[in-house]
Amino acid sequence: MTIIYVLIPLGLMLLAAAVWAFFWAVRNGQFDDLETPAWRILMDDDSKPPPEG
């Protein structure tokens, strides 16, 4: 029963840290553009393929 006195504050501290990290990421623009990095890897083919034969 006494472990609850440790686990509840620990859980609340972890929750507070996760909420803080989320709002920090939002403030710093981590979620501004979610589509461009996925397309960039497909469009970043500047080199020509090697000649065959």
N, CA, C and O atoms as a printed pandas DataFrame, in Angstrom:
     atom_number atom_name residue_name chain_id  residue_number  x_coord  y_coord  z_coord
0              1         N          MET        A               1    0.812   -1.190    0.000
1              2        CA          MET        A               1    0.000    0.000    0.000
2              3         C          MET        A               1    0.861    1.261    0.000
3              4         O          MET        A               1    0.462    2.277   -0.569
4              5         N          THR        A               2    2.010    1.211    0.617
5              6        CA          THR        A               2    2.846    2.411    0.673
6              7         C          THR        A               2    3.501    2.712   -0.676
7              8         O          THR        A               2    3.946    3.837   -0.908
8              9         N          ILE        A               3    3.564    1.723   -1.562
9             10        CA          ILE        A               3    4.157    1.976   -2.885
10            11         C          ILE        A               3    3.305    2.962   -3.678
11            12         O          ILE        A               3    3.821    3.657   -4.553
12            13         N          ILE        A               4    2.018    3.030   -3.385
13            14        CA          ILE        A               4    1.135    3.973   -4.074
14            15         C          ILE        A               4    1.574    5.408   -3.795
15            16         O          ILE        A               4    1.444    6.276   -4.659
16            17         N          TYR        A               5    2.093    5.661   -2.597
17            18        CA          TYR        A               5    2.557    6.999   -2.254
18            19         C          TYR        A               5    3.778    7.399   -3.080
19            20         O          TYR        A               5    4.092    8.585   -3.189
20            21         N          VAL        A               6    4.455    6.435   -3.650
21            22        CA          VAL        A               6    5.599    6.712   -4.518
22            23         C          VAL        A               6    5.170    6.743   -5.977
23            24         O          VAL        A               6    5.612    7.605   -6.736
24            25         N          LEU        A               7    4.308    5.805   -6.376
25            26        CA          LEU        A               7    3.951    5.678   -7.786
26            27         C          LEU        A               7    3.059    6.810   -8.285
27            28         O          LEU        A               7    3.215    7.249   -9.424
28            29         N          ILE        A               8    2.147    7.284   -7.482
29            30        CA          ILE        A               8    1.253    8.356   -7.930
30            31         C          ILE        A               8    2.034    9.652   -8.191
31            32         O          ILE        A               8    1.867   10.231   -9.264
32            33         N          PRO        A               9    2.867   10.132   -7.278
33            34        CA          PRO        A               9    3.654   11.338   -7.613
34            35         C          PRO        A               9    4.613   11.114   -8.780
35            36         O          PRO        A               9    4.821   12.017   -9.590
36            37         N          LEU        A              10    5.198    9.925   -8.874
37            38        CA          LEU        A              10    6.089    9.632   -9.982
38            39         C          LEU        A              10    5.332    9.668  -11.303
39            40         O          LEU        A              10    5.825   10.217  -12.289
40            41         N          GLY        A              11    4.142    9.089  -11.328
41            42        CA          GLY        A              11    3.321    9.129  -12.537
42            43         C          GLY        A              11    2.915   10.542  -12.908
43            44         O          GLY        A              11    2.897   10.892  -14.088
44            45         N          LEU        A              12    2.589   11.356  -11.916
45            46        CA          LEU        A              12    2.226   12.741  -12.187
46            47         C          LEU        A              12    3.415   13.547  -12.704
47            48         O          LEU        A              12    3.254   14.415  -13.561
48            49         N          MET        A              13    4.608   13.259  -12.182
49            50        CA          MET        A              13    5.799   13.947  -12.688
50            51         C          MET        A              13    6.099   13.544  -14.129
51            52         O          MET        A              13    6.466   14.391  -14.943
52            53         N          LEU        A              14    5.949   12.273  -14.450
53            54        CA          LEU        A              14    6.167   11.825  -15.826
54            55         C          LEU        A              14    5.135   12.430  -16.773
55            56         O          LEU        A              14    5.463   12.805  -17.899
56            57         N          LEU        A              15    3.898   12.522  -16.319
57            58        CA          LEU        A              15    2.858   13.153  -17.128
58            59         C          LEU        A              15    3.175   14.622  -17.362
59            60         O          LEU        A              15    3.038   15.115  -18.482
60            61         N          ALA        A              16    3.592   15.319  -16.325
61            62        CA          ALA        A              16    3.947   16.730  -16.463
62            63         C          ALA        A              16    5.124   16.906  -17.421
63            64         O          ALA        A              16    5.137   17.848  -18.213
64            65         N          ALA        A              17    6.103   16.018  -17.359
65            66        CA          ALA        A              17    7.250   16.097  -18.268
66            67         C          ALA        A              17    6.818   15.857  -19.711
67            68         O          ALA        A              17    7.314   16.526  -20.618
68            69         N          ALA        A              18    5.910   14.920  -19.940
69            70        CA          ALA        A              18    5.441   14.648  -21.295
70            71         C          ALA        A              18    4.640   15.824  -21.847
71            72         O          ALA        A              18    4.791   16.181  -23.015
72            73         N          VAL        A              19    3.800   16.422  -21.027
73            74        CA          VAL        A              19    3.023   17.586  -21.467
74            75         C          VAL        A              19    3.955   18.756  -21.759
75            76         O          VAL        A              19    3.773   19.451  -22.759
76            77         N          TRP        A              20    4.941   18.982  -20.911
77            78        CA          TRP        A              20    5.909   20.050  -21.142
78            79         C          TRP        A              20    6.668   19.817  -22.446
79            80         O          TRP        A              20    6.850   20.752  -23.226
80            81         N          ALA        A              21    7.115   18.574  -22.695
81            82        CA          ALA        A              21    7.865   18.268  -23.917
82            83         C          ALA        A              21    6.996   18.480  -25.156
83            84         O          ALA        A              21    7.488   18.959  -26.178
84            85         N          PHE        A              22    5.728   18.135  -25.077
85            86        CA          PHE        A              22    4.828   18.335  -26.210
86            87         C          PHE        A              22    4.674   19.821  -26.519
87            88         O          PHE        A              22    4.807   20.227  -27.674
88            89         N          PHE        A              23    4.395   20.634  -25.502
89            90        CA          PHE        A              23    4.208   22.056  -25.750
90            91         C          PHE        A              23    5.504   22.734  -26.165
91            92         O          PHE        A              23    5.473   23.686  -26.944
92            93         N          TRP        A              24    6.642   22.268  -25.665
93            94        CA          TRP        A              24    7.926   22.790  -26.105
94            95         C          TRP        A              24    8.134   22.513  -27.595
95            96         O          TRP        A              24    8.590   23.387  -28.332
96            97         N          ALA        A              25    7.801   21.295  -28.038
97            98        CA          ALA        A              25    7.954   20.934  -29.444
98            99         C          ALA        A              25    7.020   21.757  -30.322
99           100         O          ALA        A              25    7.406   22.168  -31.416
100          101         N          VAL        A              26    5.809   22.001  -29.864
101          102        CA          VAL        A              26    4.875   22.810  -30.640
102          103         C          VAL        A              26    5.390   24.248  -30.754
103          104         O          VAL        A              26    5.336   24.837  -31.834
104          105         N          ARG        A              27    5.881   24.809  -29.663
105          106        CA          ARG        A              27    6.392   26.177  -29.681
106          107         C          ARG        A              27    7.603   26.327  -30.597
107          108         O          ARG        A              27    7.780   27.376  -31.215
108          109         N          ASN        A              28    8.428   25.306  -30.690
109          110        CA          ASN        A              28    9.644   25.381  -31.498
110          111         C          ASN        A              28    9.446   24.948  -32.940
111          112         O          ASN        A              28   10.418   24.840  -33.687
112          113         N          GLY        A              29    8.213   24.698  -33.346
113          114        CA          GLY        A              29    7.925   24.416  -34.750
114          115         C          GLY        A              29    8.199   22.999  -35.204
115          116         O          GLY        A              29    8.398   22.773  -36.398
116          117         N          GLN        A              30    8.216   22.056  -34.317
117          118        CA          GLN        A              30    8.483   20.679  -34.711
118          119         C          GLN        A              30    7.343   20.063  -35.526
119          120         O          GLN        A              30    7.563   19.098  -36.258
120          121         N          PHE        A              31    6.151   20.599  -35.409
121          122        CA          PHE        A              31    4.996   20.039  -36.102
122          123         C          PHE        A              31    4.471   20.974  -37.189
123          124         O          PHE        A              31    3.329   20.821  -37.622
124          125         N          ASP        A              32    5.269   21.931  -37.636
125          126        CA          ASP        A              32    4.797   22.893  -38.622
126          127         C          ASP        A              32    4.559   22.262  -39.991
127          128         O          ASP        A              32    3.506   22.479  -40.591
128          129         N          ASP        A              33    5.500   21.499  -40.486
129          130        CA          ASP        A              33    5.390   20.925  -41.823
130          131         C          ASP        A              33    5.660   19.429  -41.743
131          132         O          ASP        A              33    6.805   19.005  -41.590
132          133         N          LEU        A              34    4.617   18.645  -41.844
133          134        CA          LEU        A              34    4.769   17.197  -41.706
134          135         C          LEU        A              34    4.882   16.481  -43.049
135          136         O          LEU        A              34    5.263   15.312  -43.089
136          137         N          GLU        A              35    4.556   17.166  -44.158
137          138        CA          GLU        A              35    4.547   16.489  -45.454
138          139         C          GLU        A              35    5.828   16.682  -46.255
139          140         O          GLU        A              35    6.238   15.768  -46.972
140          141         N          THR        A              36    6.464   17.824  -46.158
141          142        CA          THR        A              36    7.630   18.100  -46.990
142          143         C          THR        A              36    8.789   17.126  -46.750
143          144         O          THR        A              36    9.388   16.678  -47.728
144          145         N          PRO        A              37    9.136   16.776  -45.521
145          146        CA          PRO        A              37   10.252   15.828  -45.361
146          147         C          PRO        A              37    9.982   14.475  -46.010
147          148         O          PRO        A              37   10.917   13.813  -46.461
148          149         N          ALA        A              38    8.744   14.061  -46.064
149          150        CA          ALA        A              38    8.433   12.781  -46.698
150          151         C          ALA        A              38    8.587   12.872  -48.214
151          152         O          ALA        A              38    9.010   11.907  -48.851
152          153         N          TRP        A              39    8.250   14.014  -48.793
153          154        CA          TRP        A              39    8.380   14.196  -50.241
154          155         C          TRP        A              39    9.816   14.507  -50.648
155          156         O          TRP        A              39   10.225   14.192  -51.766
156          157         N          ARG        A              40   10.575   15.113  -49.763
157          158        CA          ARG        A              40   11.931   15.527  -50.101
158          159         C          ARG        A              40   12.810   14.347  -50.478
159          160         O          ARG        A              40   13.650   14.462  -51.371
160          161         N          ILE        A              41   12.632   13.233  -49.823
161          162        CA          ILE        A              41   13.473   12.072  -50.130
162          163         C          ILE        A              41   13.145   11.508  -51.511
163          164         O          ILE        A              41   14.008   10.918  -52.162
164          165         N          LEU        A              42   11.911   11.685  -51.955
165          166        CA          LEU        A              42   11.543   11.210  -53.282
166          167         C          LEU        A              42   12.007   12.165  -54.376
167          168         O          LEU        A              42   12.343   11.722  -55.475
168          169         N          MET        A              43   12.032   13.447  -54.099
169          170        CA          MET        A              43   12.375   14.450  -55.101
170          171         C          MET        A              43   13.861   14.795  -55.116
171          172         O          MET        A              43   14.269   15.634  -55.919
172          173         N          ASP        A              44   14.673   14.199  -54.285
173          174        CA          ASP        A              44   16.082   14.555  -54.155
174          175         C          ASP        A              44   16.969   13.645  -54.992
175          176         O          ASP        A              44   17.987   13.145  -54.513
176          177         N          ASP        A              45   16.580   13.435  -56.240
177          178        CA          ASP        A              45   17.356   12.575  -57.119
178          179         C          ASP        A              45   17.936   13.433  -58.242
179          180         O          ASP        A              45   17.424   13.441  -59.362
180          181         N          ASP        A              46   19.008   14.152  -57.925
181          182        CA          ASP        A              46   19.607   15.076  -58.890
182          183         C          ASP        A              46   20.569   14.381  -59.845
183          184         O          ASP        A              46   20.799   14.880  -60.947
184          185         N          SER        A              47   21.123   13.267  -59.461
185          186        CA          SER        A              47   22.105   12.605  -60.307
186          187         C          SER        A              47   21.425   11.759  -61.383
187          188         O          SER        A              47   20.333   11.225  -61.184
188          189         N          LYS        A              48   22.095   11.653  -62.513
189          190        CA          LYS        A              48   21.570   10.845  -63.614
190          191         C          LYS        A              48   21.931    9.374  -63.359
191          192         O          LYS        A              48   22.954    9.090  -62.735
192          193         N          PRO        A              49   21.116    8.458  -63.827
193          194        CA          PRO        A              49   21.464    7.045  -63.649
194          195         C          PRO        A              49   22.687    6.693  -64.508
195          196         O          PRO        A              49   22.926    7.327  -65.535
196          197         N          PRO        A              50   23.449    5.699  -64.094
197          198        CA          PRO        A              50   24.632    5.327  -64.886
198          199         C          PRO        A              50   24.216    4.770  -66.259
199          200         O          PRO        A              50   23.172    4.131  -66.384
200          201         N          PRO        A              51   25.038    5.018  -67.279
201          202        CA          PRO        A              51   24.688    4.513  -68.617
202          203         C          PRO        A              51   24.761    2.976  -68.656
203          204         O          PRO        A              51   25.614    2.351  -68.025
204          205         N          GLU        A              52   23.850    2.415  -69.409
205          206        CA          GLU        A              52   23.839    0.943  -69.514
206          207         C          GLU        A              52   24.724    0.522  -70.671
207          208         O          GLU        A              52   24.829    1.209  -71.687
208          209         N          GLY        A              53   25.351   -0.618  -70.487
209          210        CA          GLY        A              53   26.081   -1.241  -71.569
210          211         C          GLY        A              53   27.441   -0.837  -71.687
211          212         O          GLY        A              53   28.150   -1.308  -72.576
